[in-house]
Every structure is written in C-alpha cells, then in structure tokens.
C-alpha cells in the first residue's frame, strides 16, 4: 500500500515576503564570508559571520514551517494530521 506524500504550500503573502527577505540577507552574508576568506580575515570574524548566516537560514526555515503549520491547522483540512506530521519532521530536521 503506497503512502500519499502530503505537501503544503505557504500562502501567507506577508510571511513569504519576510522569509524571502531573511534568505536574501543570508545570501548577502554568505557572500561576505567568501570575501572575508579571500581577503585573509581572521577566523573569529569569519566564524561570527558564518554563525549569522546559519541563524538567518534556520530562522527562515522555522518561520516557513511554523507558518505552514498554522495555515494547515486553521484551514481544517482533511489531511491536516498528515501535514502536521510532515511539518514536525521538518522541525526535527533542523534540530
């Protein structure tokens, strides 16, 4: 018996914009890391910048998952339990 894979697409435009901005900021920070390496900057500065990139990406991912979970639960869909389980797995993948 095949299990149906459940997927949710975020529709909250405000959250999509916020997540996109955070990802673009992280992209810029990652570019800064590459420049810092090329410029021979010290390890502490580079690691600090890499930590900022990591936090920005994780925050964007958590925001995406939590916003999707909220939409799923509020929408009262028949597959809400399956979507919730899938989103929980995504949360755990970031832990």
C-alpha positions in Angstrom: 0.0 0.0 0.0 1.6 3.3 -1.1 1.6 6.2 1.3 0.4 9.5 -0.1 3.0 12.2 0.4 1.4 15.4 1.8 2.8 18.8 0.9 1.8 22.2 1.9 2.5 25.4 0.0 2.6 28.6 2.1 0.0 31.1 1.0 0.5 33.9 3.7 2.0 36.6 1.5 3.3 38.6 4.5 5.3 35.6 5.7 6.5 34.7 2.3 7.9 38.3 1.9 9.5 38.1 5.4 11.1 34.7 4.7 12.4 35.9 1.3 14.0 39.0 2.9 15.7 36.9 5.5 17.0 34.4 2.9 18.3 37.3 0.7 20.0 38.8 3.8 21.6 35.4 4.5 22.7 35.2 0.9 24.5 38.6 1.2 26.1 37.4 4.5 27.3 34.3 2.8 28.9 36.4 0.1 30.6 38.4 2.8 32.1 35.2 4.2 33.6 34.3 0.8 35.1 37.8 0.5 36.4 37.6 4.1 38.2 34.3 3.3 39.6 35.8 0.1 40.9 38.8 2.0 42.6 36.7 4.6 40.4 38.0 7.5 40.8 36.3 10.9 39.0 33.1 11.8 37.0 34.7 14.6 35.4 37.3 12.3 34.7 34.7 9.7 33.1 32.2 12.1 31.0 35.0 13.6 29.7 35.9 10.1 29.1 32.2 9.3 27.1 31.9 12.6 24.9 34.9 11.4 24.3 33.1 8.1 23.3 29.9 9.9 20.9 31.7 12.3 19.3 33.6 9.4 18.7 30.4 7.4 17.4 28.5 10.4 15.1 31.3 11.4 13.7 31.5 7.8 13.2 27.7 7.9 11.5 27.7 11.3 9.3 30.6 10.1 8.3 28.8 7.0 7.5 25.6 8.9 5.5 27.3 11.7 3.6 29.5 9.2 2.7 26.4 7.2 1.7 24.5 10.3 -0.6 27.4 11.3 -2.2 27.5 7.9 -2.7 23.8 8.0 -4.3 23.8 11.4 -6.5 26.8 10.7 -7.7 25.5 7.4 -9.3 22.5 9.0 -8.3 20.3 6.0 -9.0 16.6 6.0 -5.2 15.9 5.6 -4.3 18.2 8.5 -2.9 15.4 10.6 -0.7 14.2 7.8 0.6 17.7 7.0 1.2 18.3 10.7 3.2 15.1 11.0 5.3 16.1 7.9 5.9 19.6 9.3 7.0 18.1 12.6 9.6 16.0 10.8 10.8 19.2 9.1 11.2 20.9 12.5 13.2 18.0 13.8 15.5 18.0 10.7 16.6 21.5 11.8 17.3 20.5 15.4 
